Amino acid sequence: MTFDSIDAVQTALAAERYICPRPLATVVFLALKLGRPLFLEGEAGTGKTEIAKALSAALGRRLIRLQCYEGLDAASAVYEWNFAEQMIAIRTAEAAGGTDRTALKAELFTEDYLIERPLLQAMRPQPGGAPVLLIDELDRTDAPFEAFLLEALSDFQVTIPELGTIKAPTPPIVILTSNRTREVHDALKRRCLYHWVDYPDFDRELDILHARAPEAAETLSREVVAFVQRLRSEDLFKKPGVAETIDWAKCLLALDVIDLSPAVIADTLGAILKYQDDIQKIEGAKARKILDDARAAIPA
């Protein structure tokens, strides 16, 4: 399956409960059309990871996710040898009286003992077509790993010394995300199409909440979205993302809440704010004022 227009991208993603604004749908369409990696940058919780999941489902392609972390190196991202199985093979050969070390070495370093990690998996043919490769939170890694990705994303191939170069017969659909805890090198960004994923406006966030928590009453949904939107204007260490809006609405539904009140907000702030300093800033009279301001700002 492919998309023949930007509107088709929006429709397909909406079917997967991802409400995609037109600028983002445009860059997704171009990335697919031109076969370019897509680099999505923005605050945590704005839907960068979710678009890869939705795109994978809409296209009927396998999603392969490489979750980045500090200290991630090329070997861990591409492949590892199954040392435990290799040791068993060595002991078995010794017990059987095997003495041909060259033959044994050649046997040990074959694909039978290869553990494929996400980047290598993405280079392999997949049922249904090339997979969607999500390289998530790239900003958590360091410069050497970025340098490795430059070659991998340019040629869509990886090299294993014992086996040689493995090239993707069809390049995967690559989506990279960053929460911008540090700047990613320009050389990597130049190889990608770029889009900043911002917090949604009131109407779009309300549409997202309707898609993700359709059981929430309209009045509660509007109050939740308005409160979170107003909360983002406060001086917080970590502003709540769309993911927190959805989580909070589901928490309120679990408590059978009909509409917001200062008491309910105080009891459930941990669903939208993740730092105690932020919670202390919003508790009490501050929460009441934000709720009043939010209700006053709700569109008719």
Stockholm file with secondary structure:
# STOCKHOLM 1.0

chainA/1-300         MTFDSIDAVQTALAAERYICPRPLATVVFLALKLGRPLFLEGEAGTGKTEIAKALSAALGRRLIRLQCYEGLDAASAVYEWNFAEQMIAIRTAEAAGGTDRTALKAELFTEDYLIERPLLQAMRPQPGGAPVLLIDELDRTDAPFEAFLLEALSDFQVTIPELGTIKAPTPPIVILTSNRTREVHDALKRRCLYHWVDYPDFDRELDILHARAPEAAETLSREVVAFVQRLRSEDLFKKPGVAETIDWAKCLLALDVIDLSPAVIADTLGAILKYQDDIQKIEGAKARKILDDARAAIPA
#=GR chainA/1-300 SS CCCSSHHHHHHHHHHTTCCCCHHHHHHHHHHHHHTCCEEEECSTTSSHHHHHHHHHHHHTCCEEEEECCTTCCHHHHHEEECHHHHHHHHHHHHHTTCCCHHHHHHHHSSGGGEEECHHHHHHSCCTTSSCEEEEECGGGSCHHHHHHHHHHHHHCEEEETTTEEEECSSCCEEEEEECCSSCCCHHHHHTSEEEECCCCCHHHHHHHHHHHCTTSCHHHHHHHHHHHHHHTTSCCSSCCCHHHHHHHHHHHHHTTCCSCCHHHHHHHGGGTCCSHHHHHHHTTHHHHHHHHHHHHHSCC
#=GC SS_cons         CCCSSHHHHHHHHHHTTCCCCHHHHHHHHHHHHHTCCEEEECSTTSSHHHHHHHHHHHHTCCEEEEECCTTCCHHHHHEEECHHHHHHHHHHHHHTTCCCHHHHHHHHSSGGGEEECHHHHHHSCCTTSSCEEEEECGGGSCHHHHHHHHHHHHHCEEEETTTEEEECSSCCEEEEEECCSSCCCHHHHHTSEEEECCCCCHHHHHHHHHHHCTTSCHHHHHHHHHHHHHHTTSCCSSCCCHHHHHHHHHHHHHTTCCSCCHHHHHHHGGGTCCSHHHHHHHTTHHHHHHHHHHHHHSCC
//
